[in-house]
């Protein structure tokens, strides 16, 4: 079972990368898209910061 420790290390590294990716703020929308329309479409917070 020499490979067990390596598998565990890879799984832990994967989960750490996932946490780091989720901690990043989302990229701003491309020019021309209105934030309130995107918030309504995707159900995210509005431009004022209120959560939907």
C-alpha positions as a Markdown table, in Angstrom:
| # | Residue | x | y | z |
|---|---|---|---|---|
| 1 | Unk | 0.0 | 0.0 | 0.0 |
| 2 | Unk | 2.9 | 2.4 | -0.7 |
| 3 | Unk | 0.6 | 4.4 | -3.1 |
| 4 | Unk | -2.0 | 5.1 | -0.3 |
| 5 | Unk | -0.1 | 8.2 | 1.1 |
| 6 | Unk | 0.4 | 9.6 | -2.4 |
| 7 | Unk | -3.3 | 9.2 | -3.2 |
| 8 | Unk | -4.3 | 10.9 | 0.1 |
| 9 | Unk | -1.9 | 13.8 | -0.6 |
| 10 | Unk | -3.3 | 14.3 | -4.1 |
| 11 | Unk | -6.9 | 14.3 | -2.8 |
| 12 | Unk | -6.0 | 16.8 | -0.1 |
| 13 | Unk | -4.3 | 19.0 | -2.6 |
| 14 | Unk | -7.3 | 18.8 | -4.9 |
| 15 | Unk | -9.6 | 20.0 | -2.1 |
| 16 | Unk | -7.3 | 22.8 | -1.2 |
| 17 | Unk | -7.3 | 24.0 | -4.8 |
| 18 | Unk | -11.1 | 23.9 | -4.8 |
| 19 | Unk | -11.3 | 26.0 | -1.6 |
| 20 | Unk | -8.8 | 28.5 | -3.0 |
| 21 | Unk | -10.8 | 28.8 | -6.3 |
| 22 | Unk | -14.0 | 29.4 | -4.4 |
| 23 | Unk | -12.4 | 32.1 | -2.3 |
| 24 | Unk | -11.6 | 34.2 | -5.3 |
| 25 | Unk | -14.1 | 37.0 | -6.2 |
| 26 | Unk | -15.9 | 36.4 | -9.5 |
| 27 | Unk | -14.6 | 38.2 | -12.6 |
| 28 | Unk | -16.4 | 41.4 | -13.5 |
| 29 | Unk | -18.9 | 41.1 | -16.4 |
| 30 | Unk | -17.7 | 42.1 | -19.8 |
| 31 | Unk | -18.5 | 45.7 | -20.9 |
| 32 | Unk | -22.1 | 46.2 | -22.0 |
| 33 | Unk | -23.7 | 43.8 | -19.5 |
| 34 | Unk | -25.9 | 45.5 | -16.9 |
| 35 | Unk | -25.2 | 44.1 | -13.4 |
| 36 | Unk | -28.9 | 44.1 | -12.4 |
| 37 | Unk | -29.8 | 42.0 | -15.5 |
| 38 | Unk | -27.1 | 39.5 | -14.7 |
| 39 | Unk | -28.2 | 39.4 | -11.0 |
| 40 | Unk | -31.7 | 38.6 | -12.1 |
| 41 | Unk | -30.6 | 36.0 | -14.6 |
| 42 | Unk | -28.2 | 34.2 | -12.4 |
| 43 | Unk | -29.8 | 34.9 | -9.0 |
| 44 | Unk | -26.7 | 36.5 | -7.5 |
| 45 | Unk | -26.5 | 39.6 | -5.4 |
| 46 | Unk | -27.6 | 42.9 | -7.0 |
| 47 | Unk | -25.4 | 45.9 | -7.7 |
| 48 | Unk | -26.3 | 47.3 | -4.2 |
| 49 | Unk | -25.0 | 44.2 | -2.5 |
| 50 | Unk | -28.4 | 42.8 | -1.4 |
| 51 | Unk | -28.6 | 39.1 | -1.8 |
| 52 | Unk | -31.5 | 37.6 | -3.7 |
